[in-house]
Amino acid sequence: MNYRSLRIRLLGFISIAIISIISINMYSILRIKSMENQYNDMINKMFVINNINKEINSSKLYLEKYFLTKTDSDLKNYIVHYELAAENVKKLDDYKLNEGFYLVEDLKNTVESFLESSQDAILVFYIYDRGEEFYKRLQETREITTFINEYSLKIQNEYLKYNEQLYKNISQDNSRKNAVLLISVAFMLIFASTFAKLMAKDITEPLNSLTDLSKKVSKGEFDVPELETPEIYELQVVTEGFNAMVKDINDLVKEIQDKAAIEKRLKDEELKNLTAQNMIKESRLKVLQSQINPHFLFNALNSIVLTAVEEEAYNTEKMLNSVAVLLRYSLNMIDHITTIGGEFEIIKEYLFLQSIRFGDRVRFNIKLDEEVLEVKIPGMILQPLVENALTHGIEGMEEGGIINIEALKIRNHCIIKIEDNGAGMSYQKIEEILQGNNISKVHGQTTGLGVGNVVNRLRIFFEDEDVITILSEENKGTKIYVKIPA
């Protein structure tokens, strides 16, 4: 456990404060409870003695009333009130007096005498109705009632004396307890003030230093002195982290400056290399275009078309026209920009020729969304992909070949899908194609351009690596998705 931790210090202070507050509150509650019990005891004593007087007097009144009315209800009330007075007399056993214990015993005996005297009066009343003996018994009962009242008054006086002394003791005890309580509160305040002052010093001074240096660093002044390590653990961690950060920034700035000089030289060399590569690409394109003499080939095709017309070979005429369109487009558009609509027109010419070649072995399905007709793409992009599907996917099938070609708009992109149900390809071959290797080049076809070439041209044109996706498994067909910003 790290005792220099701010968390441990605060938890310790809070624990001490809570325990102290709880202790003071418990002490105050117990004091109040004790005073309340003592006060209730005083009140109950007086209440019991008052009830004895009240019930004995009520019992006497109902007895005298009974002698006048002779009703059972008055007799019953006389007995009830006497029993209540007797119950209250029993409660006096629980109360202690300084010097009046004999008064309680006298009161008990007098209450019992009241019962005996009153019952004798009732008995004489039944036997003699009224007479000298009855009045003698009744007068004796009245005198006993007077004695009970006198004893009750004396007991009350004794209780008052006892309670007066008790009150003085309680007051003195409360004064001592109040002094203890005030001293405890004062001690807590002194302790809290001292702790707060020490904590403020240990926290604010390091934080102020850290704040000042942070402002300098935020303005780019990294050459600042190292902060001293404070005593509090959390601030130690922050300070050490700040010192390490400033040191790392200084090292990084120097490293960036060194790298900037190196990168400048590398970019100059890279620019030269790119220029050389462009020149090589242009040379290759010119070599490709120079492989065919366009004027000779077009003239030859025109002569063949005229001959086919004269011989009424109309299918041959249409095929030769498609070949001428394809050849002219490939020579003119291989390094130019076209639209998806233009590419699909050429695809239709190409598929016409292939439908003659493959017959019923292959079925072509074309779906073109009108929203993407004018989207710009490099020329000669789609035909090499369709060629690849035919040559590597479908050509080995004797029947049932299907090639689906779709172009549709999804959100902010135009998606072109070329799908076949042919031979498929392995994962390694897909990776080689996506790396731009021209492995799918097939000699003797219309363009002689491979899928790898198409991938490279799309990435360069749209300046995005994520322009083509290939999904394929061997013997399960191939799906090629071209993603073009719309």
TAMOJO-V926462 format. One record per residue. N is the residue number from 1. RES is the residue in three letters. PSI is psi as a letter, one per 30 degrees, with the letter a starting at -180 (NA if undefined). OMEGA is omega as a letter, one per 40 degrees, with the letter a starting at -180 (NA if undefined). NEAR is the number of other C-alpha atoms within 10 Angstrom. Layout:
BEGIN
((N | RES | PSI | OMEGA | NEAR) (N | RES | PSI | OMEGA | NEAR))
END
This chain:
BEGIN
((1 | MET | k | a | 5) (2 | ASN | j | a | 10) (3 | TYR | f | i | 11) (4 | ARG | f | a | 14) (5 | SER | k | i | 16) (6 | LEU | e | i | 18) (7 | ARG | e | a | 14) (8 | ILE | e | i | 14) (9 | ARG | e | a | 16) (10 | LEU | e | i | 13) (11 | LEU | e | i | 12) (12 | GLY | e | i | 13) (13 | PHE | e | a | 16) (14 | ILE | e | i | 13) (15 | SER | e | i | 12) (16 | ILE | e | a | 14) (17 | ALA | e | a | 16) (18 | ILE | e | i | 12) (19 | ILE | e | i | 12) (20 | SER | e | a | 15) (21 | ILE | e | i | 15) (22 | ILE | e | a | 12) (23 | SER | e | i | 13) (24 | ILE | e | i | 17) (25 | ASN | e | i | 13) (26 | MET | e | i | 12) (27 | TYR | e | i | 14) (28 | SER | e | a | 15) (29 | ILE | e | i | 12) (30 | LEU | e | i | 12) (31 | ARG | e | a | 16) (32 | ILE | e | a | 13) (33 | LYS | e | i | 12) (34 | SER | e | i | 13) (35 | MET | e | a | 16) (36 | GLU | e | i | 12) (37 | ASN | e | a | 12) (38 | GLN | e | i | 16) (39 | TYR | e | i | 14) (40 | ASN | e | i | 12) (41 | ASP | e | i | 14) (42 | MET | e | a | 19) (43 | ILE | e | a | 12) (44 | ASN | e | i | 14) (45 | LYS | e | a | 22) (46 | MET | e | a | 17) (47 | PHE | e | a | 13) (48 | VAL | e | a | 20) (49 | ILE | e | i | 22) (50 | ASN | e | i | 17) (51 | ASN | e | i | 19) (52 | ILE | e | i | 24) (53 | ASN | e | a | 21) (54 | LYS | e | a | 16) (55 | GLU | e | i | 20) (56 | ILE | e | i | 26) (57 | ASN | e | i | 21) (58 | SER | e | i | 19) (59 | SER | e | i | 28) (60 | LYS | e | a | 22) (61 | LEU | e | i | 15) (62 | TYR | e | i | 22) (63 | LEU | e | i | 25) (64 | GLU | e | i | 18) (65 | LYS | e | a | 15) (66 | TYR | e | i | 19) (67 | PHE | f | i | 18) (68 | LEU | e | a | 10) (69 | THR | f | a | 13) (70 | LYS | h | i | 12) (71 | THR | k | a | 11) (72 | ASP | e | a | 10) (73 | SER | e | i | 12) (74 | ASP | e | i | 20) (75 | LEU | e | a | 19) (76 | LYS | e | i | 15) (77 | ASN | e | i | 18) (78 | TYR | e | a | 24) (79 | ILE | e | a | 18) (80 | VAL | e | a | 16) (81 | HIS | e | i | 21) (82 | TYR | e | a | 24) (83 | GLU | e | i | 16) (84 | LEU | e | i | 16) (85 | ALA | e | i | 24) (86 | ALA | e | i | 18) (87 | GLU | e | i | 14) (88 | ASN | e | i | 20) (89 | VAL | e | i | 19) (90 | LYS | e | a | 12) (91 | LYS | f | a | 13) (92 | LEU | f | i | 18) (93 | ASP | f | a | 11) (94 | ASP | f | a | 7) (95 | TYR | k | a | 13) (96 | LYS | k | i | 13) (97 | LEU | l | a | 16) (98 | ASN | e | a | 9) (99 | GLU | g | a | 9) (100 | GLY | g | a | 16) (101 | PHE | e | a | 15) (102 | TYR | e | i | 11) (103 | LEU | e | i | 16) (104 | VAL | e | i | 21) (105 | GLU | e | i | 15) (106 | ASP | e | i | 15) (107 | LEU | e | i | 21) (108 | LYS | e | a | 18) (109 | ASN | e | a | 12) (110 | THR | e | i | 18) (111 | VAL | e | i | 22) (112 | GLU | e | i | 15) (113 | SER | e | i | 17) (114 | PHE | e | a | 24) (115 | LEU | e | a | 19) (116 | GLU | e | a | 14) (117 | SER | e | a | 20) (118 | SER | e | i | 24) (119 | GLN | e | i | 16) (120 | ASP | e | i | 17) (121 | ALA | e | i | 24) (122 | ILE | e | a | 20) (123 | LEU | e | i | 14) (124 | VAL | e | i | 20) (125 | PHE | e | i | 18) (126 | TYR | e | a | 12) (127 | ILE | e | a | 10) (128 | TYR | g | a | 12) (129 | ASP | c | i | 12) (130 | ARG | k | a | 13) (131 | GLY | a | a | 10) (132 | GLU | e | a | 10) (133 | GLU | e | a | 15) (134 | PHE | e | a | 20) (135 | TYR | e | i | 14) (136 | LYS | e | i | 13) (137 | ARG | e | a | 21) (138 | LEU | e | i | 24) (139 | GLN | e | i | 15) (140 | GLU | e | i | 17) (141 | THR | e | i | 23) (142 | ARG | e | i | 18) (143 | GLU | e | i | 13) (144 | ILE | e | i | 21) (145 | THR | e | i | 21) (146 | THR | e | i | 16) (147 | PHE | e | i | 17) (148 | ILE | e | i | 24) (149 | ASN | e | a | 20) (150 | GLU | e | i | 14) (151 | TYR | e | i | 21) (152 | SER | e | i | 23) (153 | LEU | e | i | 15) (154 | LYS | e | i | 15) (155 | ILE | e | i | 22) (156 | GLN | e | i | 19) (157 | ASN | e | i | 14) (158 | GLU | e | i | 18) (159 | TYR | e | i | 22) (160 | LEU | e | i | 15) (161 | LYS | e | i | 14) (162 | TYR | e | a | 17) (163 | ASN | e | i | 19) (164 | GLU | e | i | 13) (165 | GLN | e | i | 12) (166 | LEU | e | i | 16) (167 | TYR | e | i | 16) (168 | LYS | e | i | 11) (169 | ASN | e | i | 12) (170 | ILE | e | a | 15) (171 | SER | e | i | 13) (172 | GLN | e | i | 12) (173 | ASP | e | i | 13) (174 | ASN | e | i | 15) (175 | SER | e | i | 12) (176 | ARG | e | a | 11) (177 | LYS | e | i | 15) (178 | ASN | e | i | 14) (179 | ALA | e | i | 12) (180 | VAL | e | a | 13) (181 | LEU | e | i | 16) (182 | LEU | e | i | 12) (183 | ILE | e | i | 12) (184 | SER | e | i | 16) (185 | VAL | e | i | 15) (186 | ALA | e | i | 12) (187 | PHE | e | i | 12) (188 | MET | e | i | 16) (189 | LEU | e | i | 13) (190 | ILE | e | i | 12) (191 | PHE | e | a | 14) (192 | ALA | e | a | 16) (193 | SER | e | i | 12) (194 | THR | e | i | 12) (195 | PHE | e | a | 15) (196 | ALA | e | a | 13) (197 | LYS | e | i | 12) (198 | LEU | e | i | 11) (199 | MET | e | i | 15) (200 | ALA | e | i | 11) (201 | LYS | e | a | 12) (202 | ASP | f | a | 16) (203 | ILE | e | a | 17) (204 | THR | e | a | 11) (205 | GLU | e | i | 12) (206 | PRO | e | a | 19) (207 | LEU | e | i | 16) (208 | ASN | e | i | 11) (209 | SER | e | i | 13) (210 | LEU | e | i | 18) (211 | THR | e | a | 12) (212 | ASP | e | i | 10) (213 | LEU | e | i | 20) (214 | SER | e | i | 17) (215 | LYS | e | i | 11) (216 | LYS | e | a | 13) (217 | VAL | e | i | 15) (218 | SER | f | i | 9) (219 | LYS | g | i | 9) (220 | GLY | g | i | 9) (221 | GLU | j | a | 13) (222 | PHE | f | a | 18) (223 | ASP | i | a | 12) (224 | VAL | l | i | 13) (225 | PRO | l | i | 9) (226 | GLU | k | a | 14) (227 | LEU | k | i | 15) (228 | GLU | k | a | 13) (229 | THR | k | i | 15) (230 | PRO | l | a | 19) (231 | GLU | e | a | 14) (232 | ILE | k | a | 19) (233 | TYR | e | a | 17) (234 | GLU | e | i | 14) (235 | LEU | f | i | 19) (236 | GLN | e | a | 18) (237 | VAL | e | a | 13) (238 | VAL | e | a | 15) (239 | THR | e | i | 21) (240 | GLU | e | i | 15) (241 | GLY | e | i | 12) (242 | PHE | e | i | 17) (243 | ASN | e | i | 19) (244 | ALA | e | a | 13) (245 | MET | e | a | 13) (246 | VAL | e | i | 20) (247 | LYS | e | i | 16) (248 | ASP | e | i | 13) (249 | ILE | e | i | 15) (250 | ASN | e | i | 15) (251 | ASP | e | a | 11) (252 | LEU | e | i | 12) (253 | VAL | e | i | 13) (254 | LYS | e | a | 12) (255 | GLU | e | i | 11) (256 | ILE | e | i | 13) (257 | GLN | e | i | 11) (258 | ASP | e | a | 11) (259 | LYS | e | a | 12) (260 | ALA | e | i | 12) (261 | ALA | e | i | 10) (262 | ILE | e | a | 11) (263 | GLU | e | i | 14) (264 | LYS | e | i | 11) (265 | ARG | e | a | 12) (266 | LEU | e | i | 12) (267 | LYS | e | i | 11) (268 | ASP | e | i | 11) (269 | GLU | e | i | 12) (270 | GLU | e | i | 13) (271 | LEU | e | i | 12) (272 | LYS | e | i | 11) (273 | ASN | e | i | 12) (274 | LEU | e | i | 12) (275 | THR | e | i | 12) (276 | ALA | e | a | 12) (277 | GLN | e | i | 12) (278 | ASN | e | i | 11) (279 | MET | e | i | 12) (280 | ILE | e | i | 12) (281 | LYS | e | i | 12) (282 | GLU | e | i | 13) (283 | SER | e | i | 12) (284 | ARG | e | a | 12) (285 | LEU | e | i | 15) (286 | LYS | e | i | 11) (287 | VAL | e | i | 11) (288 | LEU | e | a | 14) (289 | GLN | e | a | 15) (290 | SER | f | i | 11) (291 | GLN | f | a | 9) (292 | ILE | k | i | 12) (293 | ASN | j | a | 9) (294 | PRO | e | a | 14) (295 | HIS | e | a | 9) (296 | PHE | e | a | 10) (297 | LEU | e | i | 13) (298 | PHE | e | i | 16) (299 | ASN | e | i | 11) (300 | ALA | e | i | 11) (301 | LEU | e | i | 17) (302 | ASN | e | i | 16) (303 | SER | e | a | 12) (304 | ILE | e | i | 16) (305 | VAL | e | i | 20) (306 | LEU | e | i | 13) (307 | THR | e | a | 14) (308 | ALA | e | i | 17) (309 | VAL | e | a | 15) (310 | GLU | e | a | 10) (311 | GLU | g | a | 11) (312 | GLU | h | i | 11) (313 | ALA | i | a | 13) (314 | TYR | e | i | 13) (315 | ASN | e | i | 12) (316 | THR | e | i | 16) (317 | GLU | e | a | 20) (318 | LYS | e | i | 17) (319 | MET | e | a | 18) (320 | LEU | e | i | 18) (321 | ASN | e | i | 17) (322 | SER | e | i | 19) (323 | VAL | e | a | 19) (324 | ALA | e | i | 17) (325 | VAL | e | a | 15) (326 | LEU | e | a | 21) (327 | LEU | e | i | 18) (328 | ARG | e | a | 13) (329 | TYR | e | a | 16) (330 | SER | e | a | 19) (331 | LEU | e | a | 19) (332 | ASN | f | a | 14) (333 | MET | f | a | 16) (334 | ILE | f | i | 17) (335 | ASP | g | i | 14) (336 | HIS | l | a | 12) (337 | ILE | k | i | 13) (338 | THR | a | i | 18) (339 | THR | l | i | 15) (340 | ILE | e | i | 22) (341 | GLY | e | i | 19) (342 | GLY | e | i | 16) (343 | GLU | e | a | 20) (344 | PHE | e | i | 20) (345 | GLU | e | i | 12) (346 | ILE | e | i | 19) (347 | ILE | e | i | 21) (348 | LYS | e | i | 15) (349 | GLU | e | a | 18) (350 | TYR | e | a | 20) (351 | LEU | f | i | 20) (352 | PHE | e | i | 16) (353 | LEU | e | a | 17) (354 | GLN | f | i | 16) (355 | SER | e | i | 14) (356 | ILE | e | a | 11) (357 | ARG | e | a | 11) (358 | PHE | f | i | 17) (359 | GLY | b | a | 11) (360 | ASP | f | a | 12) (361 | ARG | f | a | 15) (362 | VAL | k | i | 20) (363 | ARG | k | a | 15) (364 | PHE | k | i | 15) (365 | ASN | k | a | 12) (366 | ILE | k | i | 13) (367 | LYS | j | a | 13) (368 | LEU | k | i | 16) (369 | ASP | k | a | 12) (370 | GLU | f | a | 12) (371 | GLU | f | a | 12) (372 | VAL | g | a | 19) (373 | LEU | e | a | 17) (374 | GLU | g | i | 13) (375 | VAL | k | a | 16) (376 | LYS | k | i | 16) (377 | ILE | l | i | 22) (378 | PRO | l | i | 20) (379 | GLY | l | i | 23) (380 | MET | h | i | 26) (381 | ILE | e | a | 23) (382 | LEU | e | a | 23) (383 | GLN | e | i | 25) (384 | PRO | e | i | 24) (385 | LEU | e | i | 21) (386 | VAL | e | i | 22) (387 | GLU | e | a | 26) (388 | ASN | e | i | 20) (389 | ALA | e | i | 25) (390 | LEU | e | a | 21) (391 | THR | e | a | 15) (392 | HIS | f | a | 15) (393 | GLY | e | a | 26) (394 | ILE | f | a | 25) (395 | GLU | e | a | 17) (396 | GLY | f | a | 12) (397 | MET | k | i | 14) (398 | GLU | f | i | 11) (399 | GLU | l | i | 14) (400 | GLY | g | i | 12) (401 | GLY | k | i | 20) (402 | ILE | k | i | 19) (403 | ILE | k | i | 22) (404 | ASN | k | i | 16) (405 | ILE | j | a | 19) (406 | GLU | k | i | 16) (407 | ALA | k | a | 24) (408 | LEU | l | a | 17) (409 | LYS | k | i | 18) (410 | ILE | j | a | 11) (411 | ARG | c | a | 9) (412 | ASN | g | a | 9) (413 | HIS | l | i | 15) (414 | CYS | k | a | 21) (415 | ILE | k | i | 20) (416 | ILE | k | a | 22) (417 | LYS | k | i | 20) (418 | ILE | j | a | 21) (419 | GLU | k | i | 24) (420 | ASP | l | i | 25) (421 | ASN | h | a | 20) (422 | GLY | b | a | 26) (423 | ALA | f | a | 20) (424 | GLY | a | a | 21) (425 | MET | l | a | 19) (426 | SER | l | i | 13) (427 | TYR | e | a | 14) (428 | GLN | e | a | 9) (429 | LYS | e | i | 14) (430 | ILE | e | a | 16) (431 | GLU | e | i | 12) (432 | GLU | e | i | 14) (433 | ILE | e | a | 21) (434 | LEU | f | i | 21) (435 | GLN | f | i | 13) (436 | GLY | g | i | 17) (437 | ASN | k | a | 17) (438 | ASN | h | a | 18) (439 | ILE | f | a | 13) (440 | SER | g | i | 21) (441 | LYS | k | a | 18) (442 | VAL | j | a | 18) (443 | HIS | k | i | 10) (444 | GLY | g | i | 7) (445 | GLN | a | a | 11) (446 | THR | e | a | 15) (447 | THR | e | a | 19) (448 | GLY | g | i | 13) (449 | LEU | k | a | 23) (450 | GLY | l | i | 23) (451 | VAL | e | i | 25) (452 | GLY | e | i | 20) (453 | ASN | e | i | 18) (454 | VAL | e | i | 24) (455 | VAL | e | a | 24) (456 | ASN | e | a | 18) (457 | ARG | e | i | 19) (458 | LEU | e | a | 21) (459 | ARG | e | i | 15) (460 | ILE | e | a | 11) (461 | PHE | e | a | 11) (462 | PHE | f | i | 15) (463 | GLU | h | a | 10) (464 | ASP | k | i | 11) (465 | GLU | f | a | 13) (466 | ASP | i | a | 14) (467 | VAL | f | a | 18) (468 | ILE | k | i | 19) (469 | THR | k | a | 14) (470 | ILE | k | i | 18) (471 | LEU | k | a | 15) (472 | SER | l | i | 21) (473 | GLU | k | a | 15) (474 | GLU | k | a | 13) (475 | ASN | g | i | 13) (476 | LYS | g | i | 14) (477 | GLY | l | a | 20) (478 | THR | k | i | 21) (479 | LYS | k | i | 19) (480 | ILE | k | i | 19) (481 | TYR | k | i | 17) (482 | VAL | k | a | 20) (483 | LYS | j | a | 20) (484 | ILE | k | i | 20) (485 | PRO | k | a | 15) (486 | ALA | NA | NA | 15))
END
